[in-house]
Amino acid sequence: MSETVLKRTCMRDRIRIVLVERILDGTYPAGTQLKELVLAREFNVSQAPIREALRELEGSGLVHSERFRGTLVRGTDFEEILDSYELRATLETRALHLASPYHGALIAELQHCYTQMRAALAAEDPERYTDYAMRFHRRIMEGSGNRSFLNVWDSLLWDVRGRIVLHRFVETGRSFAPLLHMHETLLGRLAAQDPHGASEALRAILDRVCSAFAPTAEARPAAAAAGGEPAAPAS
């Protein structure tokens, strides 16, 4: 990869992160038109990395293109998020079976990610937690040895979707602590060379994430304020 392409790729990633944050925090509400030329001037870049970043956001469902109107913010589509997690569960559970038997190097790398996730939780750093959780699950896909699986997984832009999940957990007062414990259970099943048990543990993790997008999730902070279940910090 040439230095020019590398710089453009890094800039595209930085622009994408900023745009995702602005969409999630309401700076860009649904219906906002994102103009390439205006964004290029703001970020002091050519329109190429802007166009690439917007194309990736369209792939994640946060924006959509309309003829004669350009790129418009769609906002978070919960149904699309749930659909993508169903596909992810299918890919990752199959990847676990393909990766069996689980070699020591794979388990050690997953353990390292888990340790970093636990440290992030203790430091109340949910962004770092999310980053290492994504690395954990991507390593599972790599362990399958199936490049097509990995390419499909990558095409779903989990760095973007991970930020959507992070925002949703904070918004609904949910904690990452149960997810951390579930990853520990998954590691135990992998160490025991139990593909079936590992698949069940992984599916439980993804189901837990999806529960944050269920309609009842909106009521959690209100219930806590009324003296019901306490709203846990996203730490």
N, C-alpha and C positions, 0 to 999 in steps of 0.2 A: 504494500500500500504506500503510495507516494506521500510525502510530507503534506502537500496541499490537500489531498483527500482526507488524511488523518486529522488535520486541523478543522476541516469542514465537518467531519463526523463528530468531533468533540464539541464544536460549536452547536451543531444540531442537537446533540444530547442536552447541552446546557439550556438551550432555548426551549426544548420540549419540557424540561423540568419546570421552568418558570411558567410556561403557558398552562401546564397542568395545575400548578399551585394557584394561579389566577382563576382558573375555571372552578376549582374546588372551593376557594375561599369567597367566591361570589364577585370578584373583581370583573370577571367576564360572565355575566348572567346568560342564561339560555337566549339565543337569538342574536347575540352580539356577532357582528361581522369582523372577522380577523383578516385585515388587509396585508398582503405580503409586503408591499412597498413601505407601508407605515411601520411594520415590525422590523423590516430590514434597516430602516433609518434609526429606530430605537436601539437596536442591538449593534448597529454599526457594522453590518455584514451585507453580503450580496443576498439576492433573493433565493439563491439555491438552498442554503441550509434552512431558511424559513420554510420553503416549499417542502423540504424533506421532513421537517418536524411536524408540519401540518398533516402531511400524508400519514405519518405514524399515529398521530392523534385521531385521524379518521379511522384508522385500523382498530383503535381501541374503543371507538364509539363515542368519544367525547365531542367530536365535531363532525359535520357533514358538509358536503359540497352541493351547491345548487347552481344550475346554469344561470348565467348573467348576474348572480349574486355573490359568487365566490364561496369562501369557507365560513360557515356559521357555527356557533357554539350550540351543541345539543344538550350539554349537561350530562349527568350520570344516568345511564339507562340501566336500572337495576335488573330488568329482565335479561338484558344482554350480558351483564356481569354473571348472573346465575347460569346462563347457557355456557359461557366460557369456562366456568368452574366445573361444569359437568364434563366438558371435553377434557379439561385438565385432569380430572379424576380418572377418566378412562385411560389417558396417556400414562399417567404416573403409576397407576396400579399395574398396568401391563409392563411398564418399565421395570418395576420391582421384580416381576417374575422373570423377565429376560436377564436381569442382573444377577440372579441366583446361580451358583452359590456366591455369597457376599464375601469378597476378599478383604483382608485386613486393611489395605490401603484405602478402600472405599469407606469402610466403617470409621477409620481414623479421620478422614476428611469431613465426614458428616458430624463426627463428634466435635471436631474443631468448630464447625459452624454452630453447633448447639451450644458450645461453651461461650462463644461470642454473643449468641442470642441471650443467654442467661446473664452475661455481664451487662448487656444493653438494658435488659429489664431492670437490673439492680440500679443502673445509672439513670433510670427513667428517660431513656433515649429510644423512643419507639421507631424513629426513622432508621437507626442502626439495627434495631431488632428486625425490621422488615427487610432490610438489605441482606442480612445474613440468612434470614428465612428463605429468601429467594435463591440465594446461593446453595442452600441445603437442598432445595427441591430440584434445582437445575442439575446438581451433581447426581441426583438419582437418575435423571434423564440421561446424563452422560454415561452413567454406569450400565445402562441398557445396551450400549453399543449400537443402537439403532439411530443412524444419522437423520433419517426422515422424521422419526419421532421428535428428535431434538429440534429440528428445523421448524416443525409445526409448533412446538412449545414456545420457541423463541418468537415466532411470528405473532403470537398473542400478546406480546409486549407486557410482560408481567411486571416490569419496573414501573410502568404507568398504572397498571391495575393494582399493584401493591400500594401505590400512593392513594388510590381510591379507597382501598380497604382500610388503610391507616386513618384516613380522614373520617371514614364511616365509624370506625371503632371509637375515635375520639368524640365524634358527634353524638353517638349513642351511649357514651359512658362505659364502654366495655374494656375489659382488661385482657392483656395478652398472656397473663399467667397460665390460664388453662391450656392455651395453645402450646406453651413451653412444656408443660407436663405431658401433653400428648406427643410431642416430638421425642421426649425421653422414652415414652412407651414404644414408639416406633423404633428408636435405636435399640431397645432391648429385644424386639422381635427380629431385627436384622442380625444382631449378635448371636441370637439363638438359631439362625439360619431357618427362619420360619416365614416363607413368602406369603402364605395365606394370612397369618396374623399381622404381618407388616402391611399388607394391602388393606386390611380392616382398620388398622391404626391410622394409615394415611388417609383413608376415606373419611374417618372421624374428624381429622384435622380440617379437611376441606369443607365438610358439612358444618363444622363449627364456624368457619369463616363465612359461609353462605348464610348462616342464621342471622348475621348482622344486617342482611339485606331483606329480611322478611318484614312484612308490614308491622308486626307486633314489636319490632325493634325500636320503632319510634316512641313507644310508650315507656321505655325503660327509665330515662331521666325523670319523666313526670311521676312514675311510680315511686322512684326513690325519694323525690321531694315530698310525696304524700305519706312517706313512712314505710314504703314497701321495700323491695330489694334495693340495696345501696348501689349507686352508680360507681363502679370501680374505675380508678384512674387507668388511662391507657399507658401503663408502664410495665 
